[in-house]
Amino acid sequence: MKKGILIGFGNVGKALAREIISIDKIKIVAVLTSKGVYKLKTNWKSDLKNLINEYPKGEKENKDLLSIINELMPDIAFITIPPSYYNGEPNLSLYNTLLDNNVNIITADKTGLALQFNYLMAKAKTKNLFFGYRATVMAGTPAIDVAKGLKGRNVKEIKAVLNATTNYILSLIENGYSIQSAIEKVKELGLVEPDPKIDIDGYDAAAKLTIILNTLGISSTIKEVNRESLLNVDEERVRRALNEGKRVKYIAYFDGNNKRISLEEIEMDSQLAKVSRNYNCVVFNVDNDTITLTGPAGPAISTAKVMITDLLEYLEK
């Protein structure tokens, strides 16, 4: 029986906890949150169910990650904490502490891989540790599996809609909202990151593009991706494009040299123009042919289920 710890207990963390309860080959020994550490006892499934329903209530301790690792000796950690792209912390330290202490990783957080993909993957490989990250890109859709399948191919161009929040904001602008009123609307609906700049200034899409590129074998960091803020949008241009048979989309782009997140007019017959709601779309130009992948990027339950896919792969090894 493998021992696991959950790091983060927001919507995705709770959804993941509900899914893990049904898995027989692993038991959760602790949940690490911003409120403290909740250690689970012998009847861990019952304890975890209670924590899901009562959090942040419950008996908790104030211990750091290393202390928990030394005390409970987990085999694997599930990471669902918010991103930290500005300086990488505390996320990068968390990844390094886990790997340095021989703990396998399954993550929905993009921070580490967006900033230090090659370093973290090399460290995991050296220690023969599993590092699952399917949930970092288009969580409800197997984008990472497709990218792995294209490694070594001649990927000439990538165009993608990778952030559902900004896609929804643009659809609101098409329907008469100003950029500011559209942002307020997505805040009301809970569709934006706690730090809205992560979505609106392109960090989220840039992180996802970076992870796709590295998975393809194209070494990249988020710092190399040029980002145009959605705040630069010309509202009239968005509405005018509709009359011209186009849609303005917030596009993640790579062509072998350029890596950028920017506003672009897309022809209406393109799958990129048609993507809506919580759906994402990525188009690979490979060996002069086109591979298009469209699918859901959430909600939390979809992200959790993809982390379970990683868990099943880990358990099979």
C-alpha positions, 0 to 999 in steps of 0.5 A: 500500500502506497502512502500519499500526501495532498498538498493544497485543498481547494476545489481541485484538492477536494475533488481529488480527495473524493476520487482517491477514496475509491482507489485501493492501492494507496492511502492518504496520510496527511493533507497539507494546507495553508491552514495547517497539516491535517494528519489522517489516522488508521481509518483514513477514508473516514477522516478524509471524508470528514475533512472534505465536509468540514474544512478548515475545521478539524485537528491540525498541526503547524509543521513544515513539509520536510518534517511531515516527510520525515515523520510519515515517509510518503511515497507520493505527493499530489500538488494542487496549490496556486501558481507562483510565476513571479519568483516561483516560490514557495512552489519551487522549494516544495518540488525540490524538497519532495524530489530531494527526499525521494517522493514521487509527484503528481501535480496540477500546478504549472509553476515548477515545470513552467520555470524549470522543466528540464531541471526538475525532470532530470532530477526526478529521472536521476532518482527514478521518481515518477513525475506526473503532470497531465493535469497542467494543460487542458486538464480534461483533455489528453493534451500532454499525451498528444504532445508526448506522441509528437516528440521527435516530429517536425512541429513547425507551428502551434496555435492554441486557445489555452485559457478559458477565462480570457476566452470567456471575457472575449465572448462577453466583449463580443456581446457588448461588455467593456473589458472592465465589466467583463473582468468583473463578471468572471470574478463574480462567477469565480472563473478567474485566478485569485490573482487575475493577472495570471489569466489576464496578463497571459501567465497561465497560457504562457505556462501551458505553452511552455509545458507543451513545448518541453514535452515535445522536446523543445527546451523553453521557460515561461520567461521566453514567452512574450505576453500581450495583456488582454487589457490591450484589447480593442473592444470595437475590433472584437465586435467588428471582427464578428461582422467580418467572419472572424473572432478575436482570440487570445492565442498561444503561438509558436513557430520555431522562433517566436513564442507568444501570447497575443490577441489575433483575429481567427477565421470563423471556420477554424476550430480555434474560433469555435472554442467556447466556455471551459473548452480549450483547443490546440492546433499542431502543424506537424510535417506539413499536416495538421493535428487539432485537439479540442476538449474541456479544461475543467472544472475541478472534477476533470482536473482531479480525474486526470490526476487519477490517470497519472496515479494509475500509471504510477501504481502500474510501474 
